[in-house]
Amino acid sequence: MTAAPNAPLFHRLVDRSGPTIPFTIDGVPAVAQPGDLLMTAILLNRPALRPFEFADAHRAGFCFMAACQDCWVNLADGRRVRACTTPVENGMAVVIDGGARV
Amino acid sequence: MSDPVVAIVGAGPAGVRAAEALAQAGLRPIVFDEAQRAGGQIYRQPPPGAERPGEDLYGFEAGKAKSVHAVLSDLGERVVYRPRTLVWNVYEQRLDTLTDGGYGEQAFDRLVLATGAMDRVIPFPGWTLPGVFTLGGAQIALKAQGVSIGRRVAFVGAGPLLPLIAHQYAKAGAEVVAVLDVTPFSARARQAAGLLAQPATFAKGLYYTARNALRGGTRASGVRKLRVEGDGRVEALVWTGADGREHRVACDAVGASFGLRSESQLADLAGCRFAFDPVTRQWAPERTTAGRSSRPEVYLAGDGAGIGGADVAELQGRRAALAVLEDIGRAVDASEVARLDAALARQARFRDALEAAYPYPDHLVASIADDEILCRCEGVTAGALRDAVREKGATEVNRVKAFTRIGMGRCQGRVCGHAAAELVALERGCPVSEAGRLRGQPPVKPIPVAGGAA
């Protein structure tokens, strides 16, 4: 029993009520919850955070404590952010495999 | 004459207790912390909006976590608290900082480094696949975000964190399909007598271990080899057990790491002398029980200068602050100093037993194949390291770094440094203490060039 190739990595165990935060991943609308770090918001929707620069592979973060630097993510506005320490923001446009860069 | 400026880096258990003692003495310490909220990693707080009851987040330690979290807010204006601030360099009694994209600097007279630790990593086939996290990372996903790293999760480790995190995941409703300890069980049993010097902690370990045994999923000790399989993501964990047989479990996420390592880059940049600890096989900045380093203006507290855990970190933070006060000529309570020193000596004996109970898993390093990725940042292989040693004559890790870029990526060797030194030692046939130590380089973490660095 293994996950489908595009199934999300993370699963929410503790649901929080309250408003949702809309954002996009490669142009596809997604929603997060207040208190979600960008890493969480992406991996609840996707299996990875970014392509790996040095081989045909993807990366999804590793240490979750701002040490390994594996989770730097590109945003469509040109910013690069470390996803494990950056709160998801309303309207953030995450670029993983392209398609939404403006 | 105005008060000396005391800067503290880190707002985990060590940093906040140092701040508290200094503030109580009438100084106004400046606390820099990269996180948004105090607590460090062990008592990491969820971001605003993701709060949950302390008992759910920290279990047995909820009271301690609450107490640590409250320190800085209770001190109010008696401390200058700078959250979301990375200290990326130490140079001539000045810190270079970055806060929300803005650069700054802070001169100091005394510096208390409470920089904490991260998981120690040993590469294995498949360790860079999406879905493989450190044990600490898996724990933070649950603790700070209320998410699990996968639907069917396997955990691998060599230390007391392993049964704890497996228990936390199972309790939160995740399916834990395997809990694999690479330490032979006999080594743990041998050390039980020593651990009983600290019965509360030992009992907690047994509690988690027993709870894990009651749940579904495979539990194994003495694991000899492991690999993660999958096409683009984790699909299975395969291991060779103590019996020499290969086992396999389908899963979609793995938490794996092998003890902890100190975050000691700033101590290095501050000019502190380092010593090699043969038990944990790590270099750490030298410190006295009181937290004094080899530099008169620099003090060390908590896991950033050798692993002791959260309770020890609180004691060390307070003790280092008292050392600062003694050294600047302030009165300190001699009986409190004696009490702290005695408590720290007791904890050190417990730690020795614990470290001996979880010896470094040499066998995992010895089995790293040439085509294995060693440098996670840039995909450099173990074979490249061996080639640098064999063909290019590199005898230590800084030379290997120059030839291969291992240790030169974004993480600055935090992830690969230990295994790199072990591999150099194996290749040369020398003790790992002779394989060198990656020198710290500023900036200790990536910083934006556009932010206005001078």
Interface residues (C-beta under 8 A of the other chain):
Chain A: M1 T2 A3 P5 A7 L9 F10 H11 R12 L13 V14 D15 R16 G18 Q33 P34 G35 D36 L37 T40 L43 L44 P47 A48 L49 F52 E53 F54 A55 A57 H58 R59 A60 G61 F62 C63 F64 M65 A66 A67 C68 Q69 D70 W72 R80 R82 T85 P87
Chain B: E34 A35 Q36 Q41 R44 P46 P47 P48 G49 A50 E51 R52 D56 M118 D119 T128 P130 G131 V132 F133 T134 G136 G137 A138 I140 A141 L142 A144 Q145 G146 V147 S148 I149 G150 R151 R152 A172 G173 A174 G230 D231 G232 R233 E235 A236 A250 D252 A253 E263 R376 C377 E378 G379 G409 R410 C411 R414 V415 K445 P446 P448
